[in-house]
């Protein structure tokens, strides 16, 4: 009946060391998922180890494995308290092995799914993957120990091997227990913080007390149960211990149920993408609530049966039943964490409205229309042949950085509009052209030779030119995250040289792009002015004034005085500003693997520009592959809620005629808006790889808050209005302009 402090101390030194080691690996590991080949190798390792342990009796003893293992167990059997003989104990030893093997197989499947799954940069997701692997590893140890007990071990050191395996498995079990509840706390607190309301009643401290009581109770059970007085203490601990999972379960229900019920109540009052996203948010909360309750109540079931089994069943029977409860708890923990971290996306997949035919949205004008004729086709082919290489773009940018072509260039401030007006237009002017006109800068770079692009870039001219170049370089390097790290390298000439070397190594310097700023002949459209002057005091006037001044110096930009004839939308054949849809279709037909690169600025103004959103939906309808380049994940956090209110009617253009031209081609504005919102926000949308599992809590909280505001507002019994709400007013900065300047009228 004496206490064994040495055993207790050694045991918890091992547990704490294991916990600290896994925590250190978690904190120091990169947030992004490893490369695919590493994930596949690790998954194969998990699968191979699992098969080896499950099949260990057969590879040790062949086809007579069961009989040989039974004989080994009988020969090495030793009587234990509560034992009823060797045959009786043999039956339960065999049952233990097959029970642990079945559990190991299921947990290996979950661990492989977690390991191979791709996810956005997230320490939470990495923690969930590590947790699932730790649970698998602990059960792997138990199954190995049962195999050694039943069949013997090839190292002929059964006692030593069993003790080592037991210590490692127990340490991993305790570590996984702490990790599971820590991830649950993070998930609930993220929802609470994003919604701005108290939902969890300080669940962090409740879970901390639960884990502390777990340690104390385990020490009592492990070291002091032989003494009668300590049995009473242990029973008291068990009673108190059972209350904590119930408390955590009730708190989780409250944390998830309140916003879920609000979303379910308000979703029927919406339509289109907002309704789909409200339903998606409710499904997320429901799935995560089920996952948390699965974890909590499997733990409650395991603990509540422990004293009951000890008093009703024999030792061997009790160990098997407790093992079954433990198996259920392990699987519930691993599966619950996998659902919470988004490894199984089908659980929370949002309902996708059926895609509408493009004829319901756009009034198409085909390049093969006989009313347009060969002159139209010839201009489309000419425009499509103005691609340029990524190497040429880097050469141009390096000249800007050295201030050889634009003395006022400041990488941290200068916008694309500044560069077009003060570098691209002057460099593309040609005195040899009849009348002293000019050509597209891409034509100058290509010496007049046609070059079909592999990528078309959609961007807005109010974005920093540095960010445009950084996004294109990131695309060339096949980086699908944020381009801000590339932008930092582009701030210096040395950084440009380093990126050029990386691009050359990847063979990406020869990738060809089409960018309106370089590929449209600005001398045939906007070079001579900034369009008609809007009335004073209007937002349009502020935007017009911003386009006329250099962002860095604030001085007025001089216009080009070339004599190149100007062609706008009224000149159907010669205008280069009304053929983007036909050109995209032409390139999609002619160029293998042609795609669209969407460069999103730091303030997400691209989604408020009429030409840009039109190109997004047009490319999607034509089946052109699309990829997105964003400045940073923080930019998504700041502007994600505004994306749910995308409305082409509220988008802006540099002059009213451009917006009218776009809206005239849209047959069904509601269908267009729904398609735009689904394209950007859906599970398979452009931002699908940019949302962290904890950021998902923030998104859900924003949807709940909008539903709450809608619920508190005046209700109407009539048919619900359009689901697209009015976007917030966007303040126009001194640098604001966009790619629809391609249609602006000359002065």
C-alpha positions, 0 to 999 in steps of 0.5 A: 500500500505504499506510494511509489514516488519514483515511478510516478516521477519517471512516468510524468517526466516521460509524459511532459517530455513527450508533450513538450517535444510535440509542442515544439515540433508544432510551433516550429513547423511551417504553417503551410502543408509540406510538398505533395511528395513528402505528404505521400511518403509519410502517408505510405510510411503510416500505411506500411507501419500499420500493415506490418503491426496488424500482420505481425503474427503472420510474418512471424509464424506464417499461416499457423500464426493463431495457433502458434501465438496461442501456444506461445501465450500458454507457455509464458502465462503467469497467474494474475489477480482475478485470473481464471486460468490460461485459456480464459486469459488467452481468449481476452489477450487475443481479443485485445490484439484484434480490437487494437488492430481494428482501431489502428486500421481506422485511425491510420485511414484518418491519419493518412487523410489528414496528412495528405490533405492540402490546406492554406497556411495555418498552425491550427491545421498543422496542429490537427494533423499532428494530433491525428498522427499522435493518436494513431502512434499511441494506438500503434504502440498498444497494438504492438504491445498486445502482439508481443504479449500474445505472440512473443517478440523477435528480439527475445526481450519481451519485458524490456520491449513491453515496458518501452512500448507501454511508456511511449504509448502512454505518453502519446495518449496523454499528449493527444488528450491535451492536444484535442482539448486545446484545439477545441478551445482554440476553435470556440474562442475564435468564434467567440472573438470574431462575433464579439460576444461571450459564448464560452464562459472562459472555457480555457480555464475549465479545460485547464482544470480538467487536464490538471484533475486528469493528472492528479487522478491518474497519479492516485489511481496509478500509485495509491489504489492499494491503500483502502483510504486512497480508494475513497479519494479516487472514487471522489476524484472520479465523480468530480472528474465526470462532471467536467466533460458535461460542462464542456459539452454544455458550453460547446452547445451554447457556443455553436447553437446560438449563431447556428439557430440565427443563421438557420432562421434568417437563411430562408429570407435570402437568395443566391450566393448570400443564402448559400453562404448562410446555409454553409455557415450553419452547416459548418457550425452543426458539423463542428458542434457534432465533432466537439460533442463526439469528442466530449461524450466519448470521453465521458462514456469512457470515464463513466464506465470505468468504475462500473466495469471494475465492480461488475466484471472480472479483471480480464473482462473489464480490461477488454470492455475498457479497451473497447471504450478507449478505442471508441474514444480514440476514433472519436477524437481523431475524427472530430479533430479532422472534421474541425480542421476541414480535412473532410470538406464534404461535411461542410460543403456549401450548396452550389446553385446550378450554373446558368448558361452564359446566354442567360447572363451575357449577350454574346457578340461572336468574332465570327459574326458575319456583320463584323466580318474579317476586319474585326477578326484581323484586329482580334488576332493582332491584339491577341498577338501582343504578348511579352515574356516575363524576362522583358517585364523584369528588364523594364521594372529594373529600369524603373527601379534604377530610375532610368525611364521614370525619374519619379518612380517610387516602388512603394508608392507609384501606381500602374497609372503612374507608370503607364503615363510616365514610362510606358507611353513615352517608351512606346512612342515612335517617330518612325511611325507615320504622323509621329504616333506610337504602338503598344510597348509589347510590340516594341519589345517583340520587334513587331513580331506576333507573340501569343500569351500563355496568361492574361492578367486582370488587374486594376490601375490603382494598384501599386505597379510593384504589386502587379509585377510581384503577382506576375513573378509569383505566378511564374514561380508557381506560388499560390499564396500571397505575393507580398514576400515577392514584393519585398524582394522587388524593392531592391536591384539585388532582390530583382537579380535573385528573383531572376535567377530563381525564374531562370532555374524554373525556366519561367523567364520565357512565360508569356503574358498579356497585360492591358497596360503593355499590350494595348496601344495607349497612343490609339486611345488614352495618351492624349488626356484623362477624359472629360472633366466631371462636375466639381464636388463629385467622387468622379471628379476626385477620381479624375483629379487623382489620375492627373497627378503623380502619386509620388510627387503630386505634380500634374502628369504631362499628356502625350502630344502624338498624332496617332488617331484615337479609336474608341467604342464607337469605332467598332473595327479599329478600337482596341478597347471593345474586343477583350471578350473575343480576344480571350476566346481566340486565345483559349482556342489557339493557346494550349493551357491558356489561363487568367491571372487575377491580381488583387490589390491590397484594398481589394478594389479590383472587385469594385471595377466594372471591367475587372469583374466582367473579365472574371465572369467572362473567363469563367463562362468560357472555361478558362482556368483562373488563378488568383494572386493576393497581397496577403492573408491579412488583406483577406481578413480586412475585406472578406465581408465586403466580397459577399455584397459584390454587385456589378451595378455598384461597380465603378468605371472611369467614365459612364460609357464604359459601365453602360457598355458592360451592363448592356451586354449583361442580360440578367444582372441578378444571375451575373451577380450570383455567378460573380459571388459564387466564383469568388466566394464558393468552396471552389472559388478563387479564394478557396485556398486562402481561408484558414480553418480559424479564419473560417470562424471569423467568416461565419461570425461575420455572416451571423452578425449580418443575419442578426442585424437583418433579424433586428431590422424591419421585416416584410412579408412580401417576396424577399428582395434581391440578395445583394446588399449595397456595398460600403462607400469606398473612399477614393484615394489620390492614386485611384484609377483602373484598367478600364482607362483602356476605354477613357476618352481623349481630352 
